[in-house]
Amino acid sequence: MNYKRNQSMTKKIMTTILLVTLFGLTGCTLGKGTPAQTDPAAGAAAEQKLKIVTTIFPQYDFARQVGGEYAEVTMLLKPGAETHSFEPTPQDMKAIQNADLFIYVGGENDVWADSLLDSLGDQKPDTLKLLDCVATVEEEQVEGMQGGHAGHDPEADEHVWTSPVNAIRIVEKITAVMSEKDPAHADTFAANSTAYQKELEQLDADLGEAVRGGRRKVVLFGDRFPFRYLADEYGLSYYAAFSGCSAETEASAATVAFLIGKVKEEHLPVVFVMENSNGKIADSICEATGAQKLTLYSCHNQTKEQHQSNATYLSMMQENVESLRIALQ
């Protein structure tokens, strides 16, 4: 774990402790505020719906696909916000306490959530961690990647949803928990889940076809790389400036030079960036190599534009299919 990442985590934990103290002192006098996203609209009828709070976009979208009209699903992260710098507000804490189900990733960046849940004691909601839904792998440090875990054991890679196969398993778990919480609508949840899983299976097939149809099996990121599960699922190799959860944003000259060299050596037509990235590292690589810059969506969050157009996990991942076809041609 690098110093910047450790410092960021410490800040999150301290902020949570302070807010937990505030939460305990103010109790029910805190207002709920305006959630980043709620589906469907709140109202009298919403009081009868299963209240689900999620931290980031993948589980938000999965839960709303399964729940349909019988679930009120809220995401704490605002559109366009950076996932790894998220800090909960008192309103977020109140929303979690009032939820029937709280779904979060459960990795290193969610230490604040575990602290909050411990503080709620018997008042905490039922929970589901994404890292408990699938088999995990350790975050990887590949050749040329800046930073790393010097002096620390590797952490589990948190980005399990980037593989559609994992997404199917997560949706199955979400469906089971929702059905247990609201057995009156279990048949509807099951039907919604089955239909949605068929779409995820098609996404898996499309990604597999895109990779098999390509001449290359290597992708390169002038950015962080939160796609370990996707790469493993479809047999892709990769190079990147930083690991998936790195707090670093400025690449060294040596890192940029290494990536430029790999683009030239492998004759790569595309340099990828993540959504909401400033793209500066990729711009430098593209300028030196003539490669095209494209975005590969990690689906941590929606951009503001995607939120306005009601983009989904499936629509974002289908864009990834087309981008990978270009990159692997």
Steps between C-alpha positions, in 0.01 A plus 500: 500500500664828398521803727234703316256210509565437870458871576171510309366195687598649836313820411189299407505307826549816709218675312271204562585493870416870529174456311408192702544712813283773350248238390478358851456843656236629262308174455177535309520877467718459189316552173532248219611762249483432128651166396726494197262267316176338605297262289207532491380839629427527869140539613232340710513181297877483542452437871387147410799429282819325597749773591845421363807724537811438293840666499588502129342447159528126419299375797262795465420400144483128579257558788271726302489251211394224739273708721311687230199683640521321835834644612614850585871493416736781600865552404718705734762598241398800291533480120846606384655461847823309560432173677824472695467843661139450614423600857155443652287787628268487802211469253670198342531339842135560576402348166708190576344463845148527356565252218364147485818399316840667461715376209866598485822369350666410829862559405771730625319812383191404701667492841282799587189287438612226736574763767157654453318167514685405818391830655133432422493177699153345500369787286712410199320372186557168332807520278650341191865534398591452135830342601302225676306418182787378280852360515752783522858548382774719642567841351783453252817696433604447137815605317539877472220581744575784741459467876407169657479340841857528620515370857135393500310186406298533177131585547208330329415670172162660564378544143318168475209635291719570193450136398143434381536143629558643848213745443266204447608345831456833679151543354410150621610592854314831492186322379519244780541764771223721362265202477573410860434858610178531296358151435169647375681617185753219473346366178529842336860537615580154362340578162680835474827336599468221244433747219789720606742208531420403140612847394818463703561162334472669161747766614739223602461341155559835326816568699629151433439540128671841494812357662508182291454703183792730573858460375633631831447389856664802668346825625680804639373763743644845555307492824405271789404144413186373680433231237688201643189278508404590144856436379516164679158393371588554133873429500629854451843627600544862600730786583397801705634803683346404837311219670122518530480660845812716480462852636769626263409717202840627384715247317877518510700562183623141521143364513388708202813402304435133572140521379602691188753227429238228539256671263774515237629148566155340491369733224197579717238721329327610821597644837219467751387728782231454763186709523538828691877499435685817405670296227833682522718190517319341205528826305878497543520138382272563202695809398822300497359196319205609287271259685132580553368581848184315600305459825437160653228528763574341836136574599607621846272794431313679226625821350256789533410458132436128545279569798293744296459243222417222750798285401516153654770247580400313184510805274839608635643150464367472145697815418801317645439214255528737205807672644673167554430398143686811384786450745553132414466523122 
